[in-house]
Amino acid sequence: MEQKETNEQKLHKIANELLQTEKAYVARLNLLDHVFLAKLMEEAGKGTFPVEVVKNIFSNISSINAFHSQFLLPDLEKRMGEWESTPRIGDILQKLTPFLKMYAEYVKNFDKAMELLKQWTDRSPQFKAIIQEIQKQEMCGSLTLQHHMLEPVQRVPRYEMLLKDYLKKLPQEHMDRRDAEKSLEIIATAATHSNTAIRKNENLKKLLEIYEMLGEEEDIVNASNELIKEGHILKLAARNTSAMDRYLFLFNNMLLYCVPKFSLVGQKFTVRTRIGIDGMKVTETYNDDYLHTFQVSGKERTLELQACSEQDKEDWIKLSVPSPRWIRDNEVTMCMKCREPFNALTRRRHHCRACGYVVCWKCSDNKAPLEYDGNKINKVCRDCYSVLTGHTDSEEKDGKKKGILEIEAAQFSGSSIMCGFLQYCEKNKPWQKVWCVIPQKEALVLYLYGAPQDVKAQCTIPLLGYSVDDAARTADPPASFRLSQSKSVHSFAAESEDLKQRWLRVVRVAVTGEGLIWMCKQPFPHMPHLIPATLIHFTPRTAFGRVQY
């Protein structure tokens, strides 16, 4: 008969689990700090990409690693070695847990870190190559950098769970009771921040898993992407009666039609077709040979499919009704309807549940049923309310002609010669970050917006006739340049010297007016080699479609 585990043995088991998981966690921290961060910083030191970008991605991971590898882990190892004489862990945790407050900075920065990581993986081939090379190594365990960066977010709640379990087994009169309870109080506070971030990033974690299942080839790891449904499906062949096993991933903006791969590790599916939700139709079909059939038709392809049950078919049809892509809060500085600037007190940000625009409370004070949400009543903007209900607002001002500044940044950015963030200063005012656009249609005008999705520009600068000065000035930030005409001086600063030179190449052509046709139509067959860190969108007959930083 198996002997029942004593309470003392249970306490030792929990303490040992804490030690073993801490060893594994420190190995992950070393990977982030001494491998990923170190390699990227080494390359950034050569000027390949900005050092500040790498620092902003990894936040205070070096401090977190130092705390765990030099203090918490050694103390736990020492205590487990003397457990017979000192069977307790509460005193160690009580002494060191106040340092867990440093996690608040890492957790708060996590969304920004994920955004920067994606941005620079797309922008810099060298940045991407370093990360991919490390991810191939055995120490990475076939996981991506994003997966490893989630570990610190998840670690503090793990301490809380283990300590709660420890206290349940700890007798009330035990010498470690008081220290363990104090430790739990501090850990629970730190875990609150992490738990919020974990809930927020469960979707990201799922996207990372799918990314790995697709062989890390599909660009799906994006905060704006949301998985709606996934599952096996049968594809009906057009020329015979056989049905083939397939797999679908339905996101809020696309449907991935995949073929399963028989692999125990790594890639599980190959993407055959990516169908955009915009314009996609999903309809019920009737087939004499097969039950539960439906059709997916999009711009890219039409698919005849069979679900595993009637309910599964209905779910695919219902969930495929497109939901809006939400504009992120940090992409706008003003209401996308009335164009009034946002502030923290009287004009806060709200989302229209129908179109995804960021609007103020006055412009979102309407409600209507939305098909994609099961016809539930949702808050919508004034324009969507009119479309959905047929009611018109007596104060509607859409008939009014738009002013010169009232052109959406996204509209220009999508067809621009050049666009991106720069620091801007005028007449000794404080420097501010602005979204700058030189449109193809107005190649001699620089538009300045507060953010990439703003519906109105802060100002415009007609570049023709301005003089350009890029001499370094001690009072200005690095990588700065100035546009001056008469008494008007506009100062700009780029993220790097390389980026500054790219802006200057375009601006110097614009201020003379001689290169208007060159800027808009001249083919650049070697442009990708000249500026490898640039995202270039080509049109069929021109290579200078859009340059975005």
Steps between C-alpha positions, in 0.01 A plus 500: 500500500638840394599718794311831526710813445556694824438874531876560542565314175235709321666823621840374382349408164356852450829663602691273262259583216567868568874435472479290181270745321727786611801327340308460173384862519851636554613303193229682300607837642862428406383417148317834473771706669832342400405365156214687329566840661881468483508397133257773393686766700828389342354547151328828597841629611610475137221740399288237323191598701446735798632395842194664661267264311672194654493658848129581466418144392674330794414768760658413840557128429866528608398624848240223531760240397758634747249484787400139431840356404708678767257512795178298493631180333821472712299552821247233401778254409673560834175452694405176325849369587432559871128410499535239774606764753312801355179384327366839385494738200279784627792689655693501169201614299400763758847653476524497119143539369498883525738488202219346294362851457752538217269277294249787472732678254547188285128417492401860422746506208399160360249617234744764373777237493290264285416784262865605464611141453260448210578841350878445492476136393312628193726801452854365552626178335801492738273535807281215374797278409654524851173402667434212259854366542464490882152344476648206304732413788417215739487728805194673351299178510335572161328807648500858369647805673147624570425177686807539721414865568163390640677299775566796737136609465386152608758439775362715785151337492682167518665607829159599634350160414789304658498712816123460544545124472788517751288694753214247472737224612678714764371453858368817670768485771789438257798738535481587129131599508541874557777552241313293240180704547688829468667372184165404350363851556787657303496235226120530457538876438772444239298217342202731442692691231622177340156335502351799316777478241457121468127534432578771246767287333324163493405589143865581421611168648251317278620693193859397581396133522326520161801687356722206600248242370510677161880478482559863606425616146161673535495858634224456760666610829341841528306656787218594259452134392253287693431129460126438471480128415719211385437138415513207262284514190454290188564646153267372227690436177350636180591204274421204722295408804788469749534745789844614618603581857575872547531748789364855533618791713244782505628840618324834521666606172573178304434129455799264468425182303764240596615148419604290803863378518582179682768627738548436872683829557525833320282580202157334511330670202579650162294802394344445158288817480456821699153651443436856615184552707423817305259388227501133612163320495409180687177333390319174570495248212307180435669184375335165430813306598621699802336651810586830675653671196571869444691721261768763570554746216749785499710704259777239524307171471169313539488190724235228530523366857336245729474549877500214751146583619207730432592711805861531383378615157272763656788623718730545199231692312404718797855578616618586150292819498783758509562705814676838478873555537536725805727800460738502799477785752859607440442533124284813539517827692153628404144372455480337156153648446482855645882548490513648851825413687483239778595571860499296822208682665229644276551322167611140544539226238217257414470241222213472254413130508387510138789665312780480761571874492621680815247772585403730788199439726284748308560315174440154651175579682289264285415130519407245234489119456806354325479182293856382572424512875182294479284813455582621850458874566836679479630857519554642152605833349257748345574396141464125564178562691356677194600213269378223734168656601418738216472790747682819403645755740353848456839642588681291238769709337639252247386718213745767603810520280814378674779744572856456376608332827197265522652209309554176691862408570433136406359611163824686419736245661365225275603692186794710608853560380617482859343481846607431858554645845735795558560732795385855414565846646394848387594840645671363813189306603551158670591212270209268416462171314303539174397274212642655182367428150601619153207382279545385142220733390663797673871421471605853601303511828593352838200413720547475879258287705487416869468125425477263198116472509412865569230640271638853498856632463648732760660706224648485150832630368516587125859388442566692177752779563612389847871467572629185668763508776624172652804630690522366857395741773573441868155626605319250273463121534728270294405436134323835467442729201322828435277652232509879484338769288507870593428505876338155504717216637382140545734260684480120468689210657503139372545177695844447348751669269417249227129582520578873496693461174206318339264783591752756372527323163128547444469848657792645301330398176166647615635843605637561148183384323715354223454138601119481515472251213814318619354456849163371384584291192871421477564122530758392760596139419783497757320682783469194728879465495560869564270518801454148640329613822215664305155352440428562130161441336541461122237584239501308168689767301689693766733404780441816702157413635536576871788520743401460865721504808 
